[in-house]
Amino acid sequence: MNTLSNGIAGRVCIVTGGARGIGGAISTRLANDGAIVAVIGLPADRDRTESLRASLNGSAENVVFYEGDVGEYERCTKAIEAILQEHGRIDCLVNNAGITADHTARKMTIDEWNAVLQVNLSGPFFMIKAVLDAMVAQNYGRIVNISSVVGLSGNVGQANYAAAKAGLIGLTKTIALEVATKGVTCNAVAPGFIATEMVAAMPPAAIERAVASTPVQRLGQPSEIARTVRFLLDEEAGYINGAVFNVNGGWYM
């Protein structure tokens, strides 16, 4: 029986890559709503997490950094063990960490293909596998995977990224089926073009084309993705399972 209050306050929520961009917006929203946010990231993310904490004022103490590499299962389990030892439970997992290595298929190296699949698809599987026993034991869990619009539409120069994000949707649906009777849900959010460092690195002409082809005629904001994730993590969202939420301004329907 779950004894915590409704909603998200007091929940222990993991956000991979949760120090900046979409992940930073998710961490901010959860911390401000009273959750304990365990940010898992690479060593460079420690300073970014401290910067995030500095911006949170009263809820800074809700954010804790744990070093880990989602692309390595052993490092995932080590981070999970540390979180369980410190907090005693894990209620929510947001698989947000991701990388890009863009080239057309003809120019993409095998190393670029493998690296993106390792982090963007194997990483979420490793994290889910590492937390499921704890979630099942407490008969409660919320998992949200951050996919992408290009996992649905494809995109020139992103065969590795699109394949990983499409695979993440299949993983989401399978996990949703496997643990639904254990009080654990698994859903995905597929952002469109969001105003992050990753999108800012695109050629200006490509950004202009993306905006022009989006019905709402603008880039999305990280906070808009964070609001969707926050909704799915809520205790009262328990009847939503195996769903993919497209948050892309109508770019792909």
C-alpha positions in Angstrom: 0.0 0.0 0.0 1.4 3.4 -1.0 1.4 5.8 2.0 2.7 8.9 0.3 0.5 11.9 -0.5 -1.2 12.2 -3.9 0.6 13.9 -6.7 4.3 14.3 -6.8 5.4 15.9 -3.5 7.8 13.7 -1.6 8.3 11.3 -4.5 11.8 10.3 -5.5 12.2 11.0 -9.2 15.2 10.2 -11.4 15.9 12.4 -14.4 18.8 11.3 -16.6 20.5 14.2 -18.2 18.5 16.4 -15.9 20.9 19.3 -15.6 20.0 21.4 -18.7 17.7 21.7 -21.7 14.6 19.6 -21.5 16.0 17.6 -18.6 16.7 20.8 -16.7 13.2 22.0 -17.2 11.8 18.7 -16.0 14.0 18.7 -12.9 13.0 22.3 -12.1 9.3 21.6 -12.4 9.5 18.4 -10.3 11.6 20.1 -7.6 9.3 23.1 -7.4 6.4 20.7 -7.0 8.1 19.1 -4.0 9.6 16.0 -5.5 13.1 14.8 -4.6 15.0 14.9 -7.9 17.9 12.6 -8.5 19.8 13.9 -11.5 22.0 11.3 -13.1 24.7 12.6 -15.4 28.3 12.6 -16.5 31.0 14.3 -14.5 30.5 17.5 -16.5 26.9 17.6 -15.4 27.8 18.0 -11.7 28.6 21.7 -12.2 25.5 22.2 -14.4 23.4 20.6 -11.7 24.9 23.1 -9.1 23.9 25.9 -11.5 20.4 24.5 -11.7 20.2 24.3 -7.9 21.3 27.9 -7.6 18.4 28.9 -9.8 15.8 27.1 -7.7 15.9 29.2 -4.5 13.7 27.4 -1.9 13.6 24.0 -3.7 17.3 23.7 -4.3 17.7 21.1 -1.6 15.3 18.8 -3.5 17.9 18.3 -6.3 20.7 15.8 -5.8 23.3 14.8 -8.3 24.5 11.2 -8.9 27.3 10.5 -11.4 26.5 7.8 -13.9 26.6 6.9 -17.6 23.3 5.5 -18.9 25.2 3.8 -21.7 26.9 1.4 -19.2 24.6 -0.9 -17.3 26.9 -1.4 -14.3 27.1 2.4 -13.8 23.3 2.6 -14.0 22.9 0.0 -11.3 25.6 1.7 -9.1 23.7 5.0 -9.3 20.4 3.3 -8.5 21.9 1.6 -5.5 23.2 4.9 -4.2 19.7 6.5 -4.6 18.0 3.6 -2.9 20.5 3.7 0.0 20.0 7.4 0.5 16.2 7.8 -0.1 14.8 4.3 0.4 12.6 4.2 -2.7 12.4 5.2 -6.4 9.0 6.4 -7.6 9.6 7.9 -11.0 12.1 7.6 -13.8 12.4 10.0 -16.7 14.8 8.8 -19.4 15.9 12.0 -20.9 19.6 11.7 -21.6 20.5 11.6 -25.2 23.2 12.5 -27.8 23.4 13.1 -31.5 25.9 12.3 -34.2 24.3 13.5 -37.4 25.3 12.4 -40.9 23.5 10.9 -43.8 23.5 7.1 -43.8 26.1 7.0 -46.5 28.5 9.2 -44.4 27.6 8.0 -40.9 30.3 5.9 -39.3 29.6 2.7 -37.5 31.0 4.3 -34.3 28.5 7.1 -34.7 25.6 4.7 -35.2 26.6 2.6 -32.2 27.2 5.5 -29.9 23.8 7.0 -30.4 22.0 3.7 -30.1 23.9 2.9 -26.9 23.0 6.1 -25.1 19.5 6.8 -26.6 18.1 3.3 -26.7 20.2 0.9 -24.6 20.5 3.6 -21.9 16.7 3.8 -21.2 16.5 0.0 -21.2 19.4 -0.2 -18.7 17.8 2.4 -16.5 14.4 0.8 -16.6 15.9 -2.6 -15.9 17.8 -1.1 -12.9 14.7 0.4 -11.3 11.9 -2.1 -12.0 12.5 -4.4 -9.1 12.2 -1.5 -6.6 9.1 -0.2 -8.3 7.4 -3.6 -8.4 8.3 -4.3 -4.8 6.5 -1.1 -3.7 3.7 -1.7 -6.2 4.1 1.8 -7.6 6.1 3.5 -10.3 6.0 6.0 -13.1 8.3 5.8 -16.1 8.4 8.4 -18.9 10.7 8.1 -21.9 11.7 11.2 -23.9 11.4 10.1 -27.5 11.3 12.5 -30.4 9.1 13.6 -33.3 11.8 12.2 -35.7 11.3 8.8 -34.2 7.8 9.0 -35.8 8.6 10.9 -39.0 12.3 10.2 -39.7 14.7 12.9 -40.5 17.5 13.4 -43.1 20.9 12.9 -41.5 19.6 11.3 -38.4 19.3 7.6 -39.1 20.8 6.7 -35.8 18.8 9.2 -33.7 15.5 8.4 -35.5 16.0 4.7 -35.1 16.8 5.0 -31.4 13.8 7.2 -30.7 11.5 5.0 -32.7 12.9 2.0 -30.8 12.2 3.8 -27.5 8.5 3.9 -28.4 8.5 0.2 -28.9 10.3 -0.2 -25.6 7.8 2.0 -23.9 4.8 0.0 -25.1 6.4 -3.3 -24.1 7.3 -2.2 -20.6 3.8 -0.8 -20.2 2.4 -4.3 -21.0 4.8 -6.1 -18.7 4.3 -4.2 -15.4 0.9 -2.7 -15.7 -0.5 -5.1 -13.0 2.3 -4.1 -10.7 1.3 -0.5 -10.2 3.9 0.7 -12.7 3.1 2.7 -15.9 5.3 3.6 -18.8 4.6 6.3 -21.3 6.6 8.4 -23.8 6.7 12.0 -24.8 7.8 12.9 -28.3 9.0 16.5 -28.5 9.2 18.5 -31.7 11.7 21.2 -32.3 12.4 22.7 -28.8 14.5 25.8 -28.0 17.5 23.9 -26.5 21.2 23.9 -27.1 20.8 20.9 -29.3 18.4 22.8 -31.7 20.4 26.0 -31.4 23.4 24.1 -32.9 21.4 23.4 -36.1 22.1 25.7 -39.1 20.0 28.8 -38.9 18.3 27.9 -42.2 17.3 24.5 -40.8 15.7 26.2 -37.7 13.8 28.6 -40.0 12.5 25.7 -42.0 11.4 23.9 -38.9 9.5 26.9 -37.6 7.9 27.6 -41.0 6.7 24.0 -41.2 5.3 24.0 -37.7 1.6 25.1 -37.6 2.0 27.2 -34.4 5.0 28.9 -36.2 7.5 28.8 -33.3 9.9 26.5 -31.4 8.6 24.8 -28.4 9.9 25.6 -24.9 11.5 23.1 -22.5 8.9 24.1 -19.9 6.1 22.8 -22.2 7.7 19.3 -22.3 8.2 19.5 -18.6 4.5 20.1 -18.0 3.6 17.1 -20.0 6.1 14.9 -18.2 4.9 16.2 -14.8 1.3 15.3 -15.7 2.3 11.7 -16.6 4.3 11.3 -13.4 1.4 12.2 -11.1 -0.1 9.5 -9.0 -3.5 10.3 -10.5 -2.2 9.5 -14.0 -2.3 5.8 -13.3 -4.8 5.0 -16.1 -2.5 6.3 -18.8 -0.1 3.6 -19.9 1.8 2.8 -23.1 0.8 6.2 -24.6 3.0 8.5 -26.8 2.3 12.2 -26.3 3.3 14.3 -29.3 4.3 17.8 -28.2 5.4 19.3 -31.5 3.2 22.3 -32.3 1.5 20.2 -35.1 4.7 19.6 -37.0 3.8 15.9 -37.2 0.3 14.5 -36.5 
